[in-house]
Amino acid sequence: MQGRVWLCKEDIVGLNHWTVNGRGSGTGGDYNPDQWPEDVWDDDIRLMKKARVNIVSLAIFSWARIETDDGVYDFDWLDRIVDKLGKAGIAVDMASATASPPMWLTQAHPEILWKDERGDICWPGARQHWRPTSPVFRRYALRLCRRMAEHFKDNPYVVAWHVSNEYGCHNRFDYSNDAMHAFQEWCKDRYGTIDVVNDAWGTSFWAQRMNDFSEILPPRFIGNGNFMNPGKLLDFKRFSSDALKRFFKAERDTLAEITPDKPLTTNFMVSAAGSTLDYDDWSDEADFVSNDHYFVPGEQHLDELAYSASLVDGLARKNPWFLMENSAGAVNWRPINYRKEPGQAVRDALVHVAMGADAVNFFQWRQSYVGAKKFHSAMVPHTGENSRIFRDVCQLGDDLQRLSEAGVLTTRVSKSRVAVVFDYQSEWATEHTATPSQNVRHWTEPLNWFRALADLGVTADVMPLRGDWDSYEIAVLPSVYLLSAADSERVRSYVRRGGRLLATYYTGISDENDHIWLGGYPGSIRDVVGIRSEEFVPMGDTAGALDQLELSNGTVAHDMADWITSTDSTVEVLATYRAPVRTGMDGVPALVVNSYGDGKVAYVGCRLERDGLRRSLPQLFDSMGIDLVRGKDDGKILRIERTSQSGDAVFVFCFNRSADDVVMAFKGDLLVSSNATVDEHGASVTLSSNGAVVFRQ
Ligand code: GAL
């Protein structure tokens, strides 16, 4: 699908519909008119116009209303609403409608339901109760895709396809026999012979050797407290991502064959805590990347959101992307569903735009009065239009309109000096059991680095491992546990060419098969970082065991440290541990810097968390000859820029990261302000907490 472009044509709707090419930001949401009597639809359209909605995603969960029985279709209701929307200037991002199979199908073909690791069936009753490897499900789903495409191929109001919905949200792992056979085929493709699989999974350990591909089982239940073969587990995660990707491609290609001019997307679930699918591997398969992001309540809220949005921008390879879902207020799927504070809905949306989203949509348009999402916020809440949430939605519509008129859609997120690397597969491998510490996983680390850098006024780009992180002046590899020989070579050549690398403990431990690189840690890049660690030193709260380690630079390490026993002659030790002699850690190097080729590498041999990183970074940067440009505001403001290709238009987005008011000077045209007051001379602005401003320089 590479090479396809975002295809929305100006004449499709004729009004201010969404596009990327400078014709208006997208704004809208998932729209479920089939949950409402038709007399509500006109009111929906009236309110959508008020909120400047110009794109909705339709029919995501409507299979049972569209194909009411096997081969019996009812498009009338859908045509009526598409027509009403289109005539009102609201474009439709039409779903393939395959996300949730109807009862008649699952009753007739229970073999399409996925099974959990104990072989229990996931019954209908919610959604996504299908297995991607079922030939029967594939037949029915692709038939629906074909019918949808044929039906809407000439409909000018349908401007894009929304293929399925959040693949893998509930059906990521399927342990059925269909899945087993597909897994066997997948292994054949990847490895060629069973001996290579045996080698990759290390099956000589615990008598797991296989004679034939037919002996490959998915990682089914093995009893509580037992330990699954980590190589098989890692490959099963890869396979599960691939099985869903294959299914997506089949749906995509079925639609694209009939409607080659309608761009396709599928909504990812990228957030700091989620690694359901390897989106680094998926992102090139869609015409445009779209993402669903739900805020993490509490003090991480803004940072986590900016971090995740930056990762989406990295996955989109810095092309425009679409925020397909976020919430106007509370979600309903956490134990406690905090609402958004005043200002947060608009602020959050603007962060996504700052990070490259050219469209901001919500789940969902009108809040349900019935069903599993009835307590989930929506653009039109239960209260109706006379509500804070709807007023926020309208304000956002105005803000986005102003930004697109000012030209923001012709810009891209400005490249940061620093790339922080995130790797899906390292996260998958580190979440397995039987590791040095269950508290040490990859995913916490990139976020800590992003936050520590933001505390110093630096907004980093979060880059997936397959992205071009090695084109940055400074790159951070935070606990990137898996490094293949090729990736290790990439690291080596980056530094050799003059790159400035910061790498941490638990990086380069294993290759892509999770085979440990031998000879001392971090085995795959020991020559680059110039140190050799002999043992992991996990820490934790077991009474009397090592709980933390103090460093000579005044910071404190938690959870994990390396026992660095030798350093190359090119290494300068920046900080050591101060610890009781019995631990063997007193005086052991904790932070070091090495010269390698034309570059420099700092190695952080322990988990310092956000605070320790923030305090150590100036020292690390100094030692690497990096002039760290500190913001004057001590990290109270998150600043993100979007720049036009020619460089003459720069849009500056500023967000208050603190709980207090922050006063900041600015030069340029103030385009948007939310929870912010401009002083009478127009030269400075006071950002309240949750406040945001956008100005053009
Ligand atoms: C997503 C999903 C939506 C809705 C939303 C609520 O997982 O795509 O359908 O359920 O979450 O937060």
Residues whose N, C-alpha, C, O or C-beta is under 5 A from the ligand:
A	BS01	GAL	E166 V331 F363
